[in-house]
Amino acid sequence: MTSLDETDIEILRLLSRDARRTNADIAERVGLSGPAVADRIKRLREAGIINRFTVDVDRTQLGAGVQVFVQLDPGDSFDRLRDRLDDADTVEHVMVTAEGELWFNARVEPHGVHGWLRDLVGPIDAAEYTVTLVDEIEWQPSLDGTEFALSCAECGNTVDEEGESERIDDTLYHFCCATCRAAFRERFDRLSDGV
């Protein structure tokens, strides 16, 4: 897949709102056949544009505590704290700011939030945080206002219909031309060989 058209974008919009949508339903909305939609979704996955399909669980229905939003300045302990957040069952989403802060939301018991956070963060004196109780959260994925184009792994130019793709070491890379593909492959092989 070298470029995305409006139909691909509409398929992505529909799947982002409901990943369990059938190919027949999508086909009816975009004016294609079910097999044609299945082929496009397969190509979007192979190109790495769709990485996975997931479930958005309403944890309030499971009695999973209250939603909190935490802004954490990790000081010099960024990597260690990021690993802890990634491993914590109660943490749902982790965001990294350009300033190197870790922001995340989690579901915790309503009493002892600061104790829970201290246990999660550990004895790190430099870490500073702010906790906000969240009353309501709604996820509304949007592709609006986003221009989709594949970028060349070698030079960063936009990959058009004359571009090429190659799977190298289990990763699919896209290139704007054969010259960029060859240069990337040569450098990749050199680095793999330890030269």
C-alpha positions in Angstrom: 0.0 0.0 0.0 1.6 3.2 -1.1 -1.1 5.8 -0.5 -4.4 6.2 1.2 -7.5 7.4 -0.6 -10.7 8.8 0.8 -12.2 5.3 1.0 -9.3 4.1 3.2 -9.8 7.1 5.5 -13.5 6.4 5.8 -12.8 2.8 6.6 -10.4 3.9 9.3 -13.0 6.4 10.7 -15.7 3.7 10.8 -13.4 1.2 12.5 -12.2 3.8 15.0 -15.7 4.3 16.2 -16.6 0.6 16.3 -13.8 -2.0 15.6 -16.4 -4.8 15.5 -18.2 -3.4 12.5 -18.7 -6.1 9.9 -17.1 -5.8 6.5 -20.6 -5.9 5.0 -21.7 -2.9 7.1 -18.5 -1.0 6.1 -19.0 -2.0 2.5 -22.5 -0.6 2.4 -21.3 2.8 3.9 -18.3 3.2 1.5 -19.8 1.7 -1.7 -17.6 -1.3 -2.0 -18.1 -5.1 -1.7 -17.4 -6.9 1.5 -14.4 -8.7 0.0 -13.0 -5.4 -1.2 -13.3 -3.9 2.3 -11.6 -7.0 3.8 -8.8 -6.6 1.3 -8.4 -2.9 2.2 -8.4 -3.7 5.9 -5.8 -6.4 5.4 -3.6 -3.9 3.4 -4.0 -1.3 6.2 -2.8 -3.9 8.8 0.1 -5.1 6.6 1.2 -1.4 6.1 1.2 -0.9 9.9 -1.6 1.7 9.8 -3.9 -0.5 11.8 -1.9 -2.0 14.6 -4.6 -3.8 16.6 -8.3 -3.9 17.4 -9.2 -3.4 21.0 -12.1 -3.1 23.5 -13.0 0.0 25.4 -14.2 -1.4 28.8 -16.4 0.8 31.0 -14.7 -0.1 34.3 -17.4 1.7 36.3 -19.7 -1.2 35.4 -17.2 -3.5 37.1 -16.9 -1.6 40.3 -13.3 -0.8 39.6 -12.9 2.4 41.7 -12.8 6.0 40.7 -11.1 7.6 37.7 -8.1 9.8 38.5 -5.8 11.8 36.2 -2.2 12.2 37.4 0.4 14.6 36.1 3.8 13.3 37.2 7.1 15.0 36.9 9.5 12.0 37.2 12.7 14.0 37.7 15.6 11.8 36.8 13.6 8.6 37.1 11.7 8.7 33.8 12.5 5.2 32.5 11.9 3.5 35.8 8.6 5.3 36.4 7.4 4.7 32.8 8.1 0.9 33.3 6.1 0.9 36.5 3.2 2.7 34.9 3.2 0.3 32.0 3.1 -2.7 34.4 0.4 -1.3 36.7 -3.0 -3.0 36.2 -4.9 0.1 37.4 -3.2 2.5 34.9 -5.3 2.7 31.7 -3.5 5.3 29.5 0.0 6.8 29.7 1.0 10.0 27.9 4.5 11.5 27.7 4.6 15.3 27.3 7.3 17.1 25.3 8.7 18.4 28.6 9.3 14.8 29.8 6.4 14.5 32.2 4.2 11.4 32.5 0.5 12.0 32.5 -1.8 9.0 33.0 -5.3 8.0 34.1 -6.1 5.1 36.3 -8.9 3.5 38.3 -8.3 3.3 42.0 -10.1 2.9 45.2 -11.6 6.2 46.3 -9.8 6.3 49.6 -6.1 6.4 49.9 -5.3 7.6 46.4 -2.1 9.4 47.5 -1.0 6.2 49.3 -1.6 4.2 46.2 0.4 6.7 44.1 3.3 6.7 46.6 3.3 2.9 46.4 3.3 3.0 42.6 5.9 5.7 42.3 8.1 4.4 45.2 10.5 6.4 47.3 11.6 8.8 44.6 12.1 12.2 46.3 12.4 14.2 43.0 9.1 13.0 41.6 6.3 15.6 41.9 2.7 14.9 41.0 -0.8 16.4 40.8 -3.9 14.2 41.1 -7.3 15.2 39.7 -10.5 13.2 40.3 -12.2 12.7 37.0 -16.0 12.9 36.9 -16.5 11.7 33.4 -14.3 10.5 30.6 -15.3 9.9 27.0 -13.1 8.6 24.2 -13.9 10.0 20.8 -11.3 9.0 18.3 -11.1 11.3 15.4 -9.3 11.2 12.1 -10.6 14.6 11.1 -8.1 17.2 10.3 -5.4 14.6 9.8 -3.6 14.2 6.5 -2.6 10.6 5.9 0.4 9.8 3.8 3.1 7.2 4.2 6.6 8.6 4.7 9.7 7.2 3.2 11.8 5.4 5.8 15.0 6.7 4.2 14.4 10.4 3.3 11.0 11.2 4.8 9.3 12.2 1.6 5.7 11.2 0.9 5.3 7.8 -0.6 3.1 7.9 -3.7 1.8 5.3 -6.1 5.4 4.8 -7.5 6.7 4.0 -4.0 7.9 0.6 -2.8 7.5 -1.4 0.4 9.8 -4.0 1.9 9.5 -6.1 5.0 12.9 -6.1 6.8 13.4 -8.0 10.0 9.6 -8.4 10.6 8.9 -4.7 10.1 7.3 -3.2 7.0 9.1 -0.1 5.6 7.8 2.2 2.9 10.1 4.0 0.4 9.4 6.8 -2.1 11.7 5.2 -4.7 14.0 2.2 -5.4 17.1 4.3 -4.6 15.9 5.1 -1.1 14.9 1.4 -0.6 18.4 0.3 -1.6 20.2 2.9 0.5 18.1 2.0 3.6 18.6 -1.8 3.0 22.4 -1.3 2.6 22.7 0.7 5.9 20.4 -1.7 7.7 22.5 -4.7 6.6 25.7 -2.9 7.6 24.4 -2.1 11.0 23.1 -5.6 11.4 26.5 -7.0 10.6 28.1 -4.7 13.1 30.1 -2.7 10.6 
